[in-house]
Amino acid sequence: MSDAQNQPVFSIEKLFVKDVSLEIPNAPQVFLEREAPSVDVQLHHNSTQVEDGVYQTVLTVTVTAKVKDKTLFLVEVGQAGVFVVRNIPATELDPLLGIACPNILFPYAREVIGDLTTRAGFPPVVLNPVNFEAIYAQSMQQQPQSEPLIITPTVQ
């Protein structure tokens, strides 16, 4: 085997929206609401091996906006990517899939969330940047982690 065949490889094969959902359960009354909503954002990501050296990572972002106990909207996006990962040491594979892949997917999920909330008749939800390295480090300390991460967005 030549040296070129042993070089580490990390590349994006495909980025796509795997799942999307938008619910406005209390429309049209919610459009008359004048009170600022509370917005809850949850993130979850999962990576699976598709074939040798090929992985799929899905970053799921769920945004729920409520006024008191009334849901204004709930939007969920599963932004996915297929990544080629070869000649990466086993000790570096998990951090690569848990940090680099979600970092790549997040801006796309963020754009879909903003677009969907605008198309639904609400101000766009603009998600704040997320530090997936810190999330990964926290999850390694709390293994196994079953709770999704909750972050605070900026609503404009």
N, C-alpha and C positions, 0 to 999 in steps of 0.2 A: 504494500500500500504506500502511495506517495504521501509526502507531507501535506499536500493540498487536501487529500481525502481525510486527514486527521484533524483538520482545522475546525474549531468550534463554529457552529452554524446556528443562527437564530434569525428567522425571517418570518414575515407575515405572508401567509398564503392567501387568506381571504378574511375580510371583515364584513359582518352582516347583522341585521336585526333578526334575532331568532324568535323573539316573542314580544308582542306589544299589546297593552290593554289600557283602555281609558273608560272610566265609569263616572257618570254624573248622576248619582242616584236620586238627587232631590231637585233636578231641573224641572221646570224653569224657575222655581221659587228662589233657588240659591243666587240667581243673578240680581235679585232685589236686595240681597244682604249688603249692609254697609259696614259691618264690623270687620276688622282685619282678621284673616284666618290664622290659626296656628298650623304650621306646616311641619310634618314629620317625614324624614327621609331615611330610608334604610338601604344598605348596600350588602350584597352577598356575591361572592364569586366562587366558581367551581371549575376545575380543570380535569379533563379526562383524556386518556390516550386514545387516539383514533386508529393509529397504526404505528409501526415502528418509526420513531423520530417525528411523529406528527401528533399535535395536541390541540384540543378545542378548549378554549376558556370562555365561559359565559359570565358576564358581569350583569347582575340583576339589580336594578335601581327601582325602588318603590317610593312614590311620593303621595302622601295623603294630606289633603287640606281640609280643616274643619273649623267651624264656628260653633263654639260650645259643643254640643253633642251631634250636630248636623254636619254630615260629610258634604263638602262642596265638590270635591273631585278626588279620584284615586287614579293614578297613572303608574303603570309598571312597564319597564322596558328590559328585555333580555338582550343585551348587546354582546355579540359573540365574535370570536376570531379563531381562525385555524392558523396555528403557528408550527413552523418546521424548527425542530430543536435537535441538533445532532452534535455528537462529540463534546457534550457538556458534562462535566463530572456530576455524579449522582448527588453530591452534597450541594451543588449549585442549581439543580433542576427545580426543586421546590421553591426557593426564593425567586427564581426566574418566572415561574408560573404564577406565583403569589404576589409579585410586585410589578415586574415589567409588563406582563400581559394586561392586568387591570389598568395600569397607567396608560397603555395604548388605547384600550377600549373606552375609558371614562369620557374623553371629550366627545366621542360619538354618541354615547348614551345621554350625555348632558344636552347635546343639540336636539336629540329626539324628544327629550322631556320638555324642553323649552318650546319646541315647535308644537307638540301635542297640546300643551296647556294653552297656548295662544289660539290654536285652531278650535279648542273647546270653548273659547270665549272668555278666558281668564287672562290676567297678566302673566307673562312668561315666568316660569320658575327657572332661575339661574342658579345652578348648583355651585357652591364654593369648591375650590380645588381640594383634592383629597390626597393625603400622604399615605400611600399604600405601603410604603416601607415601615412606617410606624404601626400601621394596622397589622402587618405581617409579624413584626416583632412582638406586639401585644398578643397576637394569637398563639405565637410559639410559647409564651409564658403561661397562657391559660389553656393549653391543650387538654382535652379537645374543646373547641369553642363551638357552641351551638347557637349562640345569640347573634343576630345580625348587628352590624354597626349602625348606629344612629348618628346622623350629622345634621347640622343646621344650615339650610340653604338661604340664599338671598332671593327675595321675591321682589321683582321690579314692576 
